[in-house]
Amino acid sequence: MPHYLLRVSSLSGVNLLPAVDSVATGKAFFTLNALDGTAQAIVRVANMAPAGVVLFRANNLNSTGNGRVLYSLEAQGGYWRLPSGAMFGVNDFNDIGRGRLIVIAASENYPMGEIGGRI
């Protein structure tokens, strides 16, 4: 098994359930150190002013409802990032690639999420 995992996700409104009709787009870059569970994520968005970006765990693979926020990302310049020291446990690690971890960028007009993408 590799020691580091890299995932890149394209963010759009069609990736959310229910889908959102938005011209906004984005990319999420996520890395995980499998040896110690530390993680990093960088999210860039275009055509929207995000009010917040979260890394979310969905309980149901077909919906963003009834899940929980793992981390709220921090705004830094023109992008958003995981807080320093973000850690992932076994359950979080196992959900990567299963479509249960979702990056969601919310805006004033779409407080539940304007764009998103699965990791």
C-alpha positions in Angstrom: 0.0 0.0 0.0 1.4 3.5 -0.9 2.2 5.8 2.0 0.6 8.8 0.4 -2.8 9.1 -1.3 -3.6 11.9 -3.7 -7.1 12.6 -4.9 -8.3 15.4 -7.2 -12.0 16.2 -7.5 -13.8 18.5 -9.9 -16.4 20.6 -8.1 -19.7 21.6 -9.7 -23.4 22.0 -8.9 -24.4 18.8 -10.7 -22.3 16.8 -8.2 -24.7 17.7 -5.4 -28.0 16.0 -4.6 -30.2 17.6 -5.3 -28.2 19.2 -8.2 -27.7 22.9 -8.2 -27.8 25.0 -11.4 -24.6 27.1 -11.1 -21.9 28.4 -13.3 -19.4 28.0 -10.4 -16.6 25.4 -10.7 -13.7 24.3 -8.6 -11.0 21.8 -7.9 -10.2 20.1 -4.7 -6.7 18.6 -4.1 -6.5 16.2 -1.2 -3.5 14.3 0.2 -3.4 11.8 3.0 -0.3 10.3 4.8 -1.4 6.7 5.4 1.4 6.3 8.0 0.2 8.9 10.5 -3.3 10.0 9.2 -2.3 13.6 8.6 -4.1 15.2 5.6 -3.9 18.3 3.5 -6.5 19.8 1.2 -6.5 22.8 -1.1 -9.8 24.0 -2.8 -10.0 26.6 -5.5 -13.3 27.9 -6.8 -14.2 30.1 -9.7 -17.4 32.1 -10.6 -18.6 32.3 -7.0 -17.8 33.9 -3.6 -17.8 31.0 -1.2 -19.2 31.7 2.3 -17.6 28.5 3.5 -16.0 25.2 2.3 -16.3 21.9 4.3 -15.2 18.4 4.0 -18.3 16.4 4.7 -19.0 12.7 5.3 -22.3 11.5 3.7 -24.2 8.7 5.4 -26.0 7.8 2.2 -24.0 7.6 -1.0 -26.9 9.2 -2.9 -27.4 12.3 -0.8 -25.5 15.0 1.1 -28.3 14.8 3.8 -27.9 13.3 7.2 -24.1 13.4 7.2 -21.6 15.3 9.2 -18.9 17.9 8.7 -15.5 16.5 9.3 -13.6 19.8 8.8 -14.4 23.4 7.9 -11.7 24.6 5.6 -10.0 27.9 6.3 -9.8 30.7 3.7 -6.3 31.6 2.8 -5.7 34.1 0.0 -7.5 32.8 -3.1 -8.1 29.3 -1.9 -9.4 27.2 1.0 -7.4 24.7 3.0 -7.8 22.1 5.8 -6.8 23.4 9.2 -3.2 22.6 10.2 -3.0 19.3 12.0 -6.1 17.7 10.3 -6.1 14.0 11.1 -8.0 11.1 9.6 -8.9 7.9 11.4 -9.5 4.5 10.0 -13.2 5.1 9.1 -12.3 8.3 7.3 -9.5 6.7 5.5 -11.8 3.8 4.4 -14.4 6.2 3.1 -11.9 7.8 0.7 -12.6 6.5 -2.8 -16.0 5.1 -1.7 -17.7 8.4 -2.6 -18.6 9.2 1.0 -16.3 12.1 1.6 -17.5 15.2 -0.2 -16.0 18.7 -0.5 -18.8 21.3 -0.5 -18.5 25.0 -1.2 -21.5 27.0 0.0 -22.4 30.6 -1.0 -24.9 33.2 0.3 -27.4 32.1 -2.3 -26.8 28.4 -1.7 -26.1 28.0 2.0 -26.4 24.1 1.8 -23.8 24.0 -1.0 -23.4 25.5 -4.5 -20.8 23.2 -5.8 -19.3 19.9 -4.6 -17.3 16.9 -5.5 -16.6 13.4 -4.0 -13.1 12.4 -2.9 
